[in-house]
Amino acid sequence: MNSRPFVPWLSVEYNSHKEPMANEVQFETETEINSSFSKKKNKNNTPKLVRLVQGLSFGLIKSKKQADYVIIALFFISSVLLFITIASINVEIPAEALKNPEYGLPIVD
């Protein structure tokens, strides 16, 4: 088990006594750092939202295309529900405010 922390831009060589030797400290180049980080990326380049939908579907959604359809359907359903909610808000405007537009405004001296 390796107990030393992982630092991607610093590579320390250890001797047989497990102590770092000052003359063996090597810094990685920028290209090596970028390549080490690119290895951690998703290998099949699937977007995270698609992977989330596939993971939460209990195995019902198998492909990226199916996940895309589910995402589009969820967006459409949420848009319709939002529109219905906004349309159902009933704001009563007093009749006096319709006659006198300044009715209900704060008094400014």
TILO-676542 format. One line per field, with one value per atom (N, C-alpha, C, CB): residue number from 1; residue in three letters; atom name; x, y, z. Coordinates in Angstrom, 3 decimals. Atoms other than C-alpha are relative to their C-alpha. Glycine has a CB too. Example, Ala and Ser with C-alpha at 12.3 -4.5 7.8 and 13.67 -1.06 7.14 Angstrom:
BEGIN
num	(1 / 1 / 1 / 1 / 2 / 2 / 2 / 2)
residuo	(ALA / ALA / ALA / ALA / SER / SER / SER / SER)
atomo	(N / CA / C / CB / N / CA / C / CB)
X	(0.890 / 12.300 / 0.900 / -0.992 / -0.820 / 13.670 / -0.770 / 0.414)
Y	(-1.190 / -4.500 / 1.200 / 0.027 / -1.190 / -1.060 / 1.090 / 0.462)
Z	(0.000 / 7.800 / 0.000 / 1.246 / -0.060 / 7.140 / 0.730 / -1.415)
***
This chain:
BEGIN
num	(1 / 1 / 1 / 1 / 2 / 2 / 2 / 2 / 3 / 3 / 3 / 3 / 4 / 4 / 4 / 4 / 5 / 5 / 5 / 5 / 6 / 6 / 6 / 6 / 7 / 7 / 7 / 7 / 8 / 8 / 8 / 8 / 9 / 9 / 9 / 9 / 10 / 10 / 10 / 10 / 11 / 11 / 11 / 11 / 12 / 12 / 12 / 12 / 13 / 13 / 13 / 13 / 14 / 14 / 14 / 14 / 15 / 15 / 15 / 15 / 16 / 16 / 16 / 16 / 17 / 17 / 17 / 17 / 18 / 18 / 18 / 18 / 19 / 19 / 19 / 19 / 20 / 20 / 20 / 20 / 21 / 21 / 21 / 21 / 22 / 22 / 22 / 22 / 23 / 23 / 23 / 23 / 24 / 24 / 24 / 24 / 25 / 25 / 25 / 25 / 26 / 26 / 26 / 26 / 27 / 27 / 27 / 27 / 28 / 28 / 28 / 28 / 29 / 29 / 29 / 29 / 30 / 30 / 30 / 30 / 31 / 31 / 31 / 31 / 32 / 32 / 32 / 32 / 33 / 33 / 33 / 33 / 34 / 34 / 34 / 34 / 35 / 35 / 35 / 35 / 36 / 36 / 36 / 36 / 37 / 37 / 37 / 37 / 38 / 38 / 38 / 38 / 39 / 39 / 39 / 39 / 40 / 40 / 40 / 40 / 41 / 41 / 41 / 41 / 42 / 42 / 42 / 42 / 43 / 43 / 43 / 43 / 44 / 44 / 44 / 44 / 45 / 45 / 45 / 45 / 46 / 46 / 46 / 46 / 47 / 47 / 47 / 47 / 48 / 48 / 48 / 48 / 49 / 49 / 49 / 49 / 50 / 50 / 50 / 50 / 51 / 51 / 51 / 51 / 52 / 52 / 52 / 52 / 53 / 53 / 53 / 53 / 54 / 54 / 54 / 54 / 55 / 55 / 55 / 55 / 56 / 56 / 56 / 56 / 57 / 57 / 57 / 57 / 58 / 58 / 58 / 58 / 59 / 59 / 59 / 59 / 60 / 60 / 60 / 60 / 61 / 61 / 61 / 61 / 62 / 62 / 62 / 62 / 63 / 63 / 63 / 63 / 64 / 64 / 64 / 64 / 65 / 65 / 65 / 65 / 66 / 66 / 66 / 66 / 67 / 67 / 67 / 67 / 68 / 68 / 68 / 68 / 69 / 69 / 69 / 69 / 70 / 70 / 70 / 70 / 71 / 71 / 71 / 71 / 72 / 72 / 72 / 72 / 73 / 73 / 73 / 73 / 74 / 74 / 74 / 74 / 75 / 75 / 75 / 75 / 76 / 76 / 76 / 76 / 77 / 77 / 77 / 77 / 78 / 78 / 78 / 78 / 79 / 79 / 79 / 79 / 80 / 80 / 80 / 80 / 81 / 81 / 81 / 81 / 82 / 82 / 82 / 82 / 83 / 83 / 83 / 83 / 84 / 84 / 84 / 84 / 85 / 85 / 85 / 85 / 86 / 86 / 86 / 86 / 87 / 87 / 87 / 87 / 88 / 88 / 88 / 88 / 89 / 89 / 89 / 89 / 90 / 90 / 90 / 90 / 91 / 91 / 91 / 91 / 92 / 92 / 92 / 92 / 93 / 93 / 93 / 93 / 94 / 94 / 94 / 94 / 95 / 95 / 95 / 95 / 96 / 96 / 96 / 96 / 97 / 97 / 97 / 97 / 98 / 98 / 98 / 98 / 99 / 99 / 99 / 99 / 100 / 100 / 100 / 100 / 101 / 101 / 101 / 101 / 102 / 102 / 102 / 102 / 103 / 103 / 103 / 103 / 104 / 104 / 104 / 104 / 105 / 105 / 105 / 105 / 106 / 106 / 106 / 106 / 107 / 107 / 107 / 107 / 108 / 108 / 108 / 108 / 109 / 109 / 109 / 109)
residuo	(MET / MET / MET / MET / ASN / ASN / ASN / ASN / SER / SER / SER / SER / ARG / ARG / ARG / ARG / PRO / PRO / PRO / PRO / PHE / PHE / PHE / PHE / VAL / VAL / VAL / VAL / PRO / PRO / PRO / PRO / TRP / TRP / TRP / TRP / LEU / LEU / LEU / LEU / SER / SER / SER / SER / VAL / VAL / VAL / VAL / GLU / GLU / GLU / GLU / TYR / TYR / TYR / TYR / ASN / ASN / ASN / ASN / SER / SER / SER / SER / HIS / HIS / HIS / HIS / LYS / LYS / LYS / LYS / GLU / GLU / GLU / GLU / PRO / PRO / PRO / PRO / MET / MET / MET / MET / ALA / ALA / ALA / ALA / ASN / ASN / ASN / ASN / GLU / GLU / GLU / GLU / VAL / VAL / VAL / VAL / GLN / GLN / GLN / GLN / PHE / PHE / PHE / PHE / GLU / GLU / GLU / GLU / THR / THR / THR / THR / GLU / GLU / GLU / GLU / THR / THR / THR / THR / GLU / GLU / GLU / GLU / ILE / ILE / ILE / ILE / ASN / ASN / ASN / ASN / SER / SER / SER / SER / SER / SER / SER / SER / PHE / PHE / PHE / PHE / SER / SER / SER / SER / LYS / LYS / LYS / LYS / LYS / LYS / LYS / LYS / LYS / LYS / LYS / LYS / ASN / ASN / ASN / ASN / LYS / LYS / LYS / LYS / ASN / ASN / ASN / ASN / ASN / ASN / ASN / ASN / THR / THR / THR / THR / PRO / PRO / PRO / PRO / LYS / LYS / LYS / LYS / LEU / LEU / LEU / LEU / VAL / VAL / VAL / VAL / ARG / ARG / ARG / ARG / LEU / LEU / LEU / LEU / VAL / VAL / VAL / VAL / GLN / GLN / GLN / GLN / GLY / GLY / GLY / GLY / LEU / LEU / LEU / LEU / SER / SER / SER / SER / PHE / PHE / PHE / PHE / GLY / GLY / GLY / GLY / LEU / LEU / LEU / LEU / ILE / ILE / ILE / ILE / LYS / LYS / LYS / LYS / SER / SER / SER / SER / LYS / LYS / LYS / LYS / LYS / LYS / LYS / LYS / GLN / GLN / GLN / GLN / ALA / ALA / ALA / ALA / ASP / ASP / ASP / ASP / TYR / TYR / TYR / TYR / VAL / VAL / VAL / VAL / ILE / ILE / ILE / ILE / ILE / ILE / ILE / ILE / ALA / ALA / ALA / ALA / LEU / LEU / LEU / LEU / PHE / PHE / PHE / PHE / PHE / PHE / PHE / PHE / ILE / ILE / ILE / ILE / SER / SER / SER / SER / SER / SER / SER / SER / VAL / VAL / VAL / VAL / LEU / LEU / LEU / LEU / LEU / LEU / LEU / LEU / PHE / PHE / PHE / PHE / ILE / ILE / ILE / ILE / THR / THR / THR / THR / ILE / ILE / ILE / ILE / ALA / ALA / ALA / ALA / SER / SER / SER / SER / ILE / ILE / ILE / ILE / ASN / ASN / ASN / ASN / VAL / VAL / VAL / VAL / GLU / GLU / GLU / GLU / ILE / ILE / ILE / ILE / PRO / PRO / PRO / PRO / ALA / ALA / ALA / ALA / GLU / GLU / GLU / GLU / ALA / ALA / ALA / ALA / LEU / LEU / LEU / LEU / LYS / LYS / LYS / LYS / ASN / ASN / ASN / ASN / PRO / PRO / PRO / PRO / GLU / GLU / GLU / GLU / TYR / TYR / TYR / TYR / GLY / GLY / GLY / GLY / LEU / LEU / LEU / LEU / PRO / PRO / PRO / PRO / ILE / ILE / ILE / ILE / VAL / VAL / VAL / VAL / ASP / ASP / ASP / ASP)
atomo	(N / CA / C / CB / N / CA / C / CB / N / CA / C / CB / N / CA / C / CB / N / CA / C / CB / N / CA / C / CB / N / CA / C / CB / N / CA / C / CB / N / CA / C / CB / N / CA / C / CB / N / CA / C / CB / N / CA / C / CB / N / CA / C / CB / N / CA / C / CB / N / CA / C / CB / N / CA / C / CB / N / CA / C / CB / N / CA / C / CB / N / CA / C / CB / N / CA / C / CB / N / CA / C / CB / N / CA / C / CB / N / CA / C / CB / N / CA / C / CB / N / CA / C / CB / N / CA / C / CB / N / CA / C / CB / N / CA / C / CB / N / CA / C / CB / N / CA / C / CB / N / CA / C / CB / N / CA / C / CB / N / CA / C / CB / N / CA / C / CB / N / CA / C / CB / N / CA / C / CB / N / CA / C / CB / N / CA / C / CB / N / CA / C / CB / N / CA / C / CB / N / CA / C / CB / N / CA / C / CB / N / CA / C / CB / N / CA / C / CB / N / CA / C / CB / N / CA / C / CB / N / CA / C / CB / N / CA / C / CB / N / CA / C / CB / N / CA / C / CB / N / CA / C / CB / N / CA / C / CB / N / CA / C / CB / N / CA / C / CB / N / CA / C / CB / N / CA / C / CB / N / CA / C / CB / N / CA / C / CB / N / CA / C / CB / N / CA / C / CB / N / CA / C / CB / N / CA / C / CB / N / CA / C / CB / N / CA / C / CB / N / CA / C / CB / N / CA / C / CB / N / CA / C / CB / N / CA / C / CB / N / CA / C / CB / N / CA / C / CB / N / CA / C / CB / N / CA / C / CB / N / CA / C / CB / N / CA / C / CB / N / CA / C / CB / N / CA / C / CB / N / CA / C / CB / N / CA / C / CB / N / CA / C / CB / N / CA / C / CB / N / CA / C / CB / N / CA / C / CB / N / CA / C / CB / N / CA / C / CB / N / CA / C / CB / N / CA / C / CB / N / CA / C / CB / N / CA / C / CB / N / CA / C / CB / N / CA / C / CB / N / CA / C / CB / N / CA / C / CB / N / CA / C / CB / N / CA / C / CB / N / CA / C / CB / N / CA / C / CB / N / CA / C / CB / N / CA / C / CB / N / CA / C / CB / N / CA / C / CB / N / CA / C / CB / N / CA / C / CB / N / CA / C / CB / N / CA / C / CB / N / CA / C / CB / N / CA / C / CB / N / CA / C / CB / N / CA / C / CB / N / CA / C / CB)
X	(0.844 / 0.000 / 0.885 / -0.958 / -0.791 / 1.378 / -0.607 / 0.070 / 0.545 / 0.979 / 0.304 / 0.528 / -0.318 / 2.407 / -1.105 / 1.359 / 1.079 / -0.053 / 0.377 / -0.346 / -0.216 / -0.495 / 0.054 / -1.117 / -0.165 / 0.820 / 0.412 / 1.068 / -0.272 / 0.595 / 1.186 / -1.192 / -1.089 / 3.205 / 1.342 / -0.331 / -1.248 / 5.803 / 0.184 / 0.010 / -0.294 / 7.393 / 1.256 / 0.181 / -1.132 / 9.658 / 0.422 / -0.359 / -0.542 / 11.870 / 0.436 / 1.190 / -0.347 / 12.335 / 1.114 / -1.247 / -1.022 / 15.338 / -0.556 / 1.302 / 0.478 / 15.111 / -0.468 / 1.091 / 0.426 / 14.601 / -1.290 / 1.095 / 1.250 / 11.449 / 0.122 / -1.078 / -0.193 / 12.915 / 0.300 / 1.149 / -0.289 / 12.932 / 1.437 / -0.955 / -1.360 / 16.344 / -0.069 / 0.895 / 0.091 / 16.857 / 0.476 / 0.802 / -0.516 / 18.825 / -0.847 / 1.419 / 0.834 / 16.105 / -1.385 / -0.135 / 1.285 / 13.214 / -0.080 / -0.187 / 0.175 / 11.875 / -1.368 / 0.148 / 1.260 / 9.221 / -0.463 / 0.144 / 0.546 / 6.910 / -0.226 / -1.313 / 0.255 / 6.512 / -1.508 / 0.645 / 1.416 / 3.211 / -0.705 / -0.175 / 0.603 / 2.577 / -0.285 / 0.921 / 0.216 / 2.987 / -1.162 / 1.280 / 1.110 / 0.586 / -1.319 / 0.156 / 1.228 / -2.041 / -0.359 / 0.140 / 0.299 / -1.709 / -0.463 / 1.215 / 0.444 / -2.097 / -1.425 / 0.932 / 1.372 / -5.289 / -0.957 / -0.098 / 0.886 / -6.694 / -0.319 / 0.634 / 0.279 / -6.468 / -1.208 / 1.218 / 1.103 / -9.078 / -1.337 / 0.254 / 1.234 / -11.658 / -0.805 / 0.292 / 0.877 / -14.602 / 0.494 / -1.469 / -0.588 / -13.375 / -0.919 / 0.372 / 0.901 / -16.509 / -0.627 / -1.095 / 0.446 / -17.137 / -1.514 / 0.443 / 1.422 / -20.723 / -0.209 / -0.610 / 0.253 / -22.115 / -0.475 / -1.034 / 0.330 / -22.624 / -1.505 / 0.577 / 1.448 / -26.364 / -0.543 / -0.675 / 0.426 / -26.790 / 0.372 / 0.648 / -0.406 / -24.798 / -0.867 / 1.481 / 0.870 / -26.935 / -1.362 / -0.162 / 1.309 / -30.174 / 0.101 / -0.524 / -0.167 / -28.847 / 0.171 / 1.211 / -0.216 / -27.758 / -1.255 / 1.067 / 1.217 / -31.079 / -1.171 / -0.391 / 1.113 / -33.176 / -0.139 / 0.184 / 0.024 / -32.536 / 0.203 / -1.320 / -0.334 / -31.190 / -0.988 / 0.122 / 0.981 / -34.196 / 0.532 / -1.274 / -0.559 / -32.254 / 1.383 / 0.063 / -1.250 / -29.481 / 0.938 / -0.313 / -0.852 / -28.251 / -0.060 / -0.410 / -0.058 / -27.320 / -1.216 / 1.291 / 1.152 / -30.154 / -1.264 / -0.208 / 1.145 / -32.747 / 0.081 / -0.068 / -0.179 / -31.296 / -0.284 / 1.424 / 0.289 / -31.471 / -1.506 / 0.659 / 1.454 / -35.174 / -0.625 / -0.603 / 0.529 / -35.832 / 0.283 / 0.614 / -0.351 / -34.017 / -0.891 / 1.487 / 0.879 / -36.022 / -1.428 / 0.015 / 1.352 / -39.279 / -0.111 / -0.370 / 0.037 / -38.420 / 0.017 / 1.180 / -0.035 / -37.605 / -1.371 / 1.088 / 1.309 / -40.909 / -1.053 / -0.417 / 0.978 / -42.956 / 0.185 / 0.121 / -0.232 / -41.294 / -0.366 / 1.464 / 0.382 / -41.834 / -1.515 / 0.535 / 1.457 / -45.542 / -0.512 / -0.596 / 0.427 / -45.932 / 0.308 / 0.676 / -0.345 / -44.148 / -0.980 / 1.437 / 0.954 / -46.412 / -1.370 / -0.113 / 1.303 / -49.551 / 0.002 / -0.353 / -0.084 / -48.366 / -0.029 / 1.276 / -0.022 / -47.622 / -1.356 / 1.109 / 1.289 / -50.913 / -1.111 / -0.364 / 1.067 / -52.929 / 0.097 / 0.027 / -0.117 / -51.693 / -1.038 / 1.453 / 1.082 / -54.673 / 0.308 / -1.373 / -0.291 / -53.689 / -1.191 / 1.320 / 1.156 / -56.638 / 0.462 / -0.980 / -0.313 / -56.325 / -1.248 / 0.440 / 1.180 / -58.599 / -0.551 / 0.359 / 0.651 / -61.117 / 0.494 / -1.519 / -0.498 / -59.838 / 1.344 / 0.136 / -1.299 / -56.350 / -0.154 / 0.864 / 0.246 / -57.815 / -0.481 / -1.028 / 0.503 / -59.564 / 1.098 / -1.201 / -1.044 / -56.655 / 1.332 / -0.318 / -1.249 / -53.215 / 0.945 / 0.716 / -0.885 / -51.545 / -0.468 / 0.101 / 0.538 / -53.703 / 0.929 / -1.424 / -0.821 / -51.593 / 1.487 / -0.296 / -1.425 / -48.275 / 0.418 / 0.313 / -0.439 / -46.174 / 0.021 / 1.407 / 0.016 / -46.469 / 1.412 / -0.877 / -1.344 / -43.323 / -0.134 / 0.747 / 0.066 / -42.821 / 0.879 / 0.373)
Y	(-1.177 / 0.000 / 1.234 / 0.002 / -1.207 / 3.363 / 1.091 / 0.446 / -0.966 / 5.912 / 1.443 / -0.279 / -1.373 / 8.956 / 0.573 / 0.072 / -0.606 / 11.437 / 0.108 / 1.380 / -0.120 / 11.634 / 1.477 / -0.732 / -1.353 / 14.892 / -0.156 / 0.835 / 0.319 / 14.762 / 0.728 / 0.299 / -0.753 / 17.432 / -0.222 / 1.466 / 0.257 / 16.115 / -1.508 / 0.679 / 1.420 / 12.718 / -0.184 / -0.611 / 0.182 / 11.675 / -1.461 / 0.430 / 1.353 / 8.638 / -0.364 / -0.124 / 0.453 / 6.611 / -1.050 / -0.577 / 1.042 / 4.516 / -1.200 / 0.526 / 1.223 / 1.134 / 0.240 / -1.046 / -0.303 / 2.796 / 0.808 / 0.757 / -0.731 / 4.532 / 1.461 / -0.679 / -1.419 / 8.008 / 0.713 / 0.223 / -0.710 / 10.628 / 0.488 / 1.175 / -0.483 / 11.453 / 1.330 / -1.044 / -1.348 / 15.149 / 0.082 / 0.949 / -0.094 / 14.541 / -0.772 / -0.504 / 0.775 / 12.305 / 0.611 / -1.405 / -0.659 / 14.790 / 0.460 / 1.199 / -0.346 / 15.209 / 0.647 / -1.255 / -0.663 / 17.590 / -0.442 / 1.539 / 0.409 / 16.469 / 1.229 / -0.789 / -1.102 / 18.600 / 0.206 / -0.276 / -0.310 / 20.218 / -1.059 / 1.384 / 1.039 / 17.569 / -1.260 / -0.335 / 1.183 / 14.763 / 0.224 / -0.349 / -0.300 / 16.501 / -0.110 / 1.408 / 0.055 / 16.928 / -1.427 / 0.846 / 1.380 / 13.306 / -0.806 / -0.656 / 0.746 / 12.059 / 0.370 / 0.260 / -0.397 / 14.083 / -0.506 / 1.515 / 0.447 / 13.045 / -1.490 / 0.280 / 1.416 / 9.381 / -0.200 / -0.699 / 0.122 / 10.058 / 0.372 / 0.856 / -0.377 / 11.325 / -1.239 / 0.832 / 1.077 / 9.258 / -0.563 / 0.497 / 0.608 / 6.788 / 0.040 / -1.417 / 0.025 / 6.705 / 1.367 / -1.032 / -1.374 / 10.497 / 0.175 / 0.461 / -0.149 / 10.034 / 1.156 / -1.309 / -1.113 / 13.215 / -0.481 / 0.942 / 0.401 / 13.127 / -0.125 / 0.994 / 0.077 / 13.800 / -1.306 / 1.192 / 1.270 / 10.789 / -1.160 / -0.193 / 1.066 / 8.606 / 0.009 / 0.155 / -0.091 / 9.899 / -0.612 / 1.457 / 0.559 / 9.052 / -1.517 / 0.630 / 1.447 / 5.603 / -0.664 / -0.316 / 0.577 / 5.009 / -0.026 / 0.760 / -0.078 / 6.090 / -0.764 / 1.438 / 0.675 / 4.052 / -1.466 / 0.088 / 1.401 / 0.734 / -0.974 / -0.306 / 0.879 / -0.734 / 0.020 / -1.371 / -0.043 / 0.177 / 0.729 / 0.668 / -0.765 / 2.658 / -0.553 / 1.529 / 0.682 / 0.875 / 0.845 / -1.283 / -0.720 / 3.301 / 1.506 / -0.324 / -1.456 / 6.955 / 0.619 / 0.531 / -0.515 / 7.495 / -0.058 / -0.795 / 0.119 / 6.222 / 1.045 / -1.417 / -0.991 / 8.455 / 1.406 / -0.076 / -1.303 / 11.440 / 0.224 / 0.112 / -0.125 / 10.764 / 0.255 / -1.263 / -0.205 / 10.552 / 1.421 / -1.019 / -1.364 / 13.850 / 1.006 / 0.293 / -0.895 / 15.556 / -0.065 / -0.367 / 0.152 / 14.144 / 0.683 / -1.493 / -0.656 / 15.318 / 1.513 / -0.457 / -1.442 / 18.782 / 0.489 / 0.358 / -0.393 / 18.935 / -0.034 / -0.919 / 0.129 / 17.713 / 1.107 / -1.380 / -1.055 / 20.163 / 1.374 / -0.009 / -1.270 / 23.022 / 0.171 / 0.083 / -0.056 / 22.201 / 0.247 / -1.303 / -0.203 / 21.944 / 1.412 / -1.017 / -1.366 / 25.262 / 0.987 / 0.326 / -0.876 / 26.932 / -0.073 / -0.371 / 0.163 / 25.502 / 0.680 / -1.498 / -0.619 / 26.649 / 1.518 / -0.452 / -1.455 / 30.174 / 0.507 / 0.418 / -0.429 / 30.383 / -0.091 / -0.836 / 0.174 / 29.233 / 0.985 / -1.416 / -0.993 / 32.023 / 1.088 / 0.602 / -0.959 / 34.290 / 1.215 / -0.631 / -1.234 / 37.823 / 0.925 / 0.661 / -0.884 / 40.012 / 1.451 / -0.281 / -1.423 / 43.636 / 0.751 / 0.431 / -0.745 / 45.957 / 0.918 / 0.831 / -0.838 / 47.889 / 1.441 / -0.047 / -1.365 / 51.160 / 0.182 / 0.330 / -0.085 / 50.387 / 0.085 / -1.200 / -0.093 / 49.968 / 1.403 / -1.050 / -1.346 / 53.334 / 1.042 / 0.312 / -0.963 / 55.174 / -0.749 / 0.716 / 0.763 / 53.755 / 0.290 / 0.284 / -0.320 / 55.534 / -0.629 / 1.501 / 0.638 / 53.603 / -1.128 / -0.544 / 1.064 / 51.413 / 0.257 / -1.260 / -0.328 / 53.064 / 0.662 / 0.924 / -0.651 / 54.190 / 1.533 / -0.512 / -1.476 / 57.848 / 0.505 / 0.575 / -0.565 / 59.773 / 1.504 / -0.301 / -1.438 / 63.220 / 0.796 / 0.272)
Z	(0.000 / 0.000 / 0.000 / 1.214 / 0.146 / -1.020 / 0.873 / -1.485 / -0.941 / 1.787 / -0.374 / 1.367 / 0.367 / 0.033 / -0.879 / -0.722 / 0.777 / -1.488 / -1.469 / 0.553 / 1.436 / -5.236 / -0.379 / -0.793 / 0.508 / -6.665 / -1.458 / 0.839 / 1.402 / -10.486 / -0.595 / -0.811 / 0.614 / -11.214 / 0.690 / 0.007 / -0.704 / -8.776 / 0.116 / 1.406 / -0.065 / -9.082 / 0.846 / -1.428 / -0.903 / -6.206 / -0.051 / 1.460 / 0.009 / -6.534 / 1.416 / -1.001 / -1.342 / -3.334 / -0.078 / 0.722 / -0.055 / -2.350 / 0.757 / 0.673 / -0.645 / -0.652 / 1.429 / -0.007 / -1.370 / 2.772 / 0.035 / 0.732 / 0.138 / 1.533 / 0.432 / 0.805 / -0.284 / 2.046 / -1.312 / 1.039 / 1.243 / -0.710 / -0.027 / -0.180 / 0.163 / -2.028 / -0.746 / -0.764 / 0.540 / -2.785 / -1.448 / 0.856 / 1.360 / -5.958 / -1.010 / -0.041 / 0.906 / -7.445 / -0.196 / 0.514 / 0.211 / -7.398 / -1.445 / 0.975 / 1.405 / -10.911 / -0.181 / -0.911 / 0.308 / -12.159 / -1.371 / 0.064 / 1.280 / -14.907 / -0.870 / 0.189 / 0.924 / -17.986 / -0.133 / -1.391 / 0.156 / -18.891 / -0.849 / -0.630 / 0.841 / -21.540 / 0.814 / -1.187 / -0.836 / -19.023 / 0.965 / 0.782 / -0.902 / -16.639 / -0.750 / 0.617 / 0.789 / -19.373 / -0.377 / -1.255 / 0.369 / -20.447 / 1.197 / -0.625 / -1.179 / -16.867 / 0.367 / 1.187 / -0.288 / -16.441 / -1.071 / 0.116 / 1.069 / -19.819 / 0.139 / -1.369 / -0.204 / -18.783 / 0.905 / 0.590 / -0.933 / -16.095 / -0.622 / 1.202 / 0.664 / -18.592 / -0.360 / -1.249 / 0.419 / -19.665 / -1.339 / -0.113 / 1.183 / -22.273 / -1.214 / 0.296 / 1.152 / -24.428 / -0.270 / 0.219 / 0.218 / -24.225 / 0.124 / -1.356 / -0.250 / -23.005 / 0.964 / 0.561 / -0.911 / -21.432 / 1.376 / -0.605 / -1.365 / -17.680 / 0.221 / 0.981 / -0.160 / -17.939 / -0.569 / -0.679 / 0.604 / -20.224 / 0.924 / -1.405 / -0.927 / -17.820 / 1.251 / 0.385 / -1.172 / -14.930 / -0.285 / 0.438 / 0.362 / -16.738 / -0.140 / -1.321 / 0.141 / -17.636 / 1.369 / -0.899 / -1.322 / -14.046 / 0.854 / 0.715 / -0.809 / -12.533 / -0.603 / 0.191 / 0.677 / -14.967 / 0.411 / -1.503 / -0.450 / -13.173 / -1.153 / 0.699 / 1.108 / -16.409 / -1.149 / 0.493 / 1.085 / -18.559 / -1.226 / 0.476 / 1.111 / -20.691 / -0.302 / 0.330 / 0.349 / -22.536 / -0.864 / -0.719 / 0.945 / -25.200 / 0.229 / -1.434 / -0.088 / -25.512 / -0.671 / -0.640 / 0.727 / -27.997 / 0.869 / -1.299 / -0.903 / -25.506 / 1.111 / 0.604 / -1.056 / -22.818 / -0.524 / 0.573 / 0.600 / -25.180 / -0.114 / -1.384 / 0.093 / -25.808 / 1.371 / -0.624 / -1.355 / -22.063 / 0.466 / 0.989 / -0.401 / -21.471 / -0.717 / -0.299 / 0.757 / -24.238 / 0.552 / -1.506 / -0.549 / -22.828 / 1.362 / 0.124 / -1.314 / -19.301 / -0.135 / 0.858 / 0.234 / -20.624 / -0.469 / -1.040 / 0.517 / -22.542 / 1.107 / -1.161 / -1.085 / -19.557 / 1.038 / 0.672 / -0.988 / -17.167 / -0.561 / 0.453 / 0.617 / -19.645 / 0.006 / -1.436 / -0.010 / -19.945 / 1.419 / -0.569 / -1.388 / -16.163 / 0.477 / 0.920 / -0.367 / -15.704 / -0.628 / -0.432 / 0.674 / -18.278 / 0.667 / -1.482 / -0.652 / -16.624 / 1.365 / 0.149 / -1.327 / -13.200 / -0.103 / 0.723 / 0.162 / -14.401 / -0.485 / -0.987 / 0.535 / -16.319 / 1.042 / -1.212 / -0.987 / -13.310 / 1.170 / 0.532 / -1.064 / -11.036 / -0.261 / 0.071 / 0.152 / -10.469 / 0.866 / 0.384 / -0.708 / -9.536 / -0.180 / -0.515 / 0.071 / -8.664 / 0.025 / 1.162 / 0.075 / -9.688 / 0.457 / -1.459 / -0.479 / -7.728 / -1.093 / 1.256 / 1.002 / -9.821 / 0.086 / 0.172 / -0.180 / -8.351 / -0.706 / 1.500 / 0.663 / -9.738 / -1.509 / 0.368 / 1.431 / -13.215 / -0.390 / -0.427 / 0.266 / -12.972 / 0.206 / 0.903 / -0.356 / -11.337 / 0.064 / 1.371 / 0.037 / -12.329 / 1.175 / -1.288 / -1.126 / -9.384 / 1.302 / 0.174 / -1.197 / -6.896 / 0.457 / -0.265 / -0.559 / -4.626 / -0.068 / -0.692 / 0.050 / -5.420 / 1.305 / -1.203 / -1.245 / -2.458 / -0.147 / 0.402 / 0.012 / -1.532 / 0.116 / 1.150 / 0.011 / -2.373 / 0.244 / -1.360 / -0.289 / -0.854 / -0.898 / 1.417)
***
